[in-house]
Amino acid sequence: MVYTAEISRSNPSCFIFLLDQSASMLDEIAQGEDVKRKADVVADALNRLLRELAIKCAKEGGVRDYFHVAVIGYGARVGSLFGGELSGRDLVPLSQVAKYPARVNERMKKVPDGAGGLVEQSTKFPVWVEPVGNRGTPMVEALRQATVLANTFLATNENCFPPVVLNLTDGQSTDGDPRPGAQALRELASTDGNVLLFNLHVSSEGGTPTIFPGETTPLNDDYARTLFEMSSPLPVHMRAYAAQQGIAVDDTSRGFVYNADMITVVQFLDIGTRATDLR
Amino acid sequence: MRAFVSTFKVPKAGSTAAEYEDASHVAPEVGNHVEVGDHGEVVGPQLVAAVADGASEALLAGHWARHLTASFTAAPAGQDLAVTILAAAAGWDEVEAGYRRSRRDAGEPIEWYEEDGLRRGAYATIVGVHLLDGPSDRHGPLLMSALGDACLFQIRDDDLFLAFPIDNPDQFGTRPALAPSRPLDPAKIGEHVVALETVWRQGDQLLLASDALAQWFLAQHGAGGKPWRTLTDLGTDAETGGFPRLVEGCRANGSLKNDDTTLLRIDL
């Protein structure tokens, strides 16, 4: 069966994040009562995904290197967005990503109070990338760099759980049709299956927030349709996990999210027995 | 009763012995703190034993598993496992505080990625058993209880007499019910605890195992094998180091999941 390889320190996998930092990302979208720029939404989504990944892999001895992580921005330039101690580095072991965020903010977060309600608690939120919007959208070049990184990783980790590439974008590529590059990326494979390419589409066009649509789900516009076609079908285990979380999926569902949360992508990964409360 | 108790442990491949997150504990009688050790004979009116398996995604999972098994062997026979778990959970704040102190004293402050996990608490499965003397010393009451997928197998007359609480190798996964160290809803624990009262006889063998070995055992049995024979041969003078070799071989042939692997064997 595919997508069942053990994820461990001796058999790690990798995450490659592609972050659209073009000028169009400065346009605003409404999220409920809030109005935010698309750049804020994707930067926040990326920081949350990295935070979730680090916490998932944290044990008493530190964060375990179950994953290597790359964060590539594309806008005025295409390249690594890691700063500080990690400046200029491509694939970085997760323990170092966790150790060297650009900064750590304190935020209030709602947590269960043990009596069926929620209480606000001060929680630390690390930040690795800041919202940026500048110049065009060289998505083809970003996908090419992701392909190089994935290929490099696969060369020394041929039995890994396949690399996961997450593209966070408003979909308006300006350096060509991204579909061939996406296809080439998805054709790379480990012995456990093909590289997974998922797309988080943020749009100012409104429409219904959508998570993991299938072929018959109406999509808002051509950019959404293109990104949907570029996205990998959901692996079976991920479909099952999404269904357990109450997300409507079928066997044509792809790893595409429109104006919604993508945290499921990290949460579905199996690194051992999950720490879940009794239901 | 007279019982010979042996405990075998192998950490997950790729993890160190310090990272092992299963736990086991044996006591000759409630409140008796004489350590039986990994291999020892117990003679007396009672024997209590437990195996627990800390959840991989939880912080301090190994600490919680050890705390749980110690709480089980300190609890009276017949006490509802839910009550035992809640009593253990009541002591968890102190365990966590001790851990935070040790980190502070070592000059290693708690990092941002540990705070959420420490606040949530730890999780583990557990299976435990009390054996009591009956009217004769050749049989008596056997009380077992479990939460999750750690299992107990009772072997009698070279046959699998009882598999508890799981009897099907397809019922194991990455989301078993787990005993929480910070229960959000204490009433839920009782809904997931399974308990059974039966009888032990002289000549029986009881095997307590964490989930990877339990699943292997049931799969072997389902295929017509007698895996208890393999486990009986371990730990004798002729088979020193047999358990690690068995585990390594089964992991290599794919019949045993790579996970912390624990066996507590009671020969009556």
Contacts between the chains, C-beta under 8 A, distances in Angstrom:
chain1	res1	chain2	res2	distance
A	6	B	258	6.1
A	8	B	14	5.0
A	8	B	258	7.6
A	9	B	14	5.5
A	10	B	13	7.4
A	10	B	14	4.3
A	11	B	14	8.0
A	51	B	113	7.7
A	54	B	113	4.6
A	55	B	113	5.2
A	55	B	116	5.5
A	55	B	117	6.5
A	56	B	57	6.3
A	58	B	59	6.6
A	58	B	111	7.9
A	58	B	113	4.5
A	58	B	114	5.7
A	58	B	117	5.9
A	59	B	19	7.2
A	59	B	59	6.6
A	60	B	59	6.3
A	60	B	60	6.5
A	60	B	99	7.8
A	60	B	114	7.9
A	61	B	18	7.8
A	61	B	19	6.9
A	62	B	111	7.8
A	63	B	113	5.9
A	98	B	111	7.5
A	98	B	113	5.2
A	99	B	111	8.0
A	101	B	112	8.0
A	104	B	112	5.5
A	111	B	119	7.2
A	112	B	184	5.5
A	114	B	182	7.5
A	114	B	183	7.9
A	114	B	184	5.6
A	116	B	185	7.8
A	121	B	119	7.6
A	123	B	115	7.0
A	123	B	116	7.0
A	124	B	112	4.0
A	124	B	115	6.1
A	126	B	112	5.9
A	270	B	174	5.4
A	271	B	56	6.1
A	271	B	57	6.7
A	272	B	55	7.4
A	272	B	56	2.5
A	272	B	57	6.3
A	272	B	174	6.8
A	272	B	259	7.3
A	273	B	53	7.5
A	273	B	55	4.2
A	273	B	56	4.8
A	273	B	57	6.7
A	273	B	123	7.9
A	273	B	174	5.5
A	273	B	175	7.6
A	273	B	176	6.8
A	273	B	178	7.6
A	273	B	211	8.0
A	274	B	55	6.8
A	274	B	56	7.9
A	274	B	57	5.3
A	274	B	174	5.6
A	274	B	175	5.5
A	275	B	55	4.7
A	275	B	57	4.3
A	275	B	58	3.9
A	275	B	61	7.8
A	275	B	117	7.8
A	275	B	120	6.9
A	275	B	122	7.6
A	275	B	123	4.7
A	275	B	178	7.1
A	276	B	123	7.4
A	276	B	175	6.1
A	276	B	178	6.6
A	277	B	178	7.9
A	277	B	180	6.2
A	277	B	184	5.4
A	277	B	185	7.5
A	277	B	188	7.7
A	278	B	177	5.9
A	278	B	178	7.1
A	278	B	180	7.0
A	278	B	183	7.9
A	278	B	185	6.9
A	278	B	188	4.0
A	278	B	189	6.5
A	278	B	191	7.2
A	278	B	192	5.5
A	279	B	188	7.2
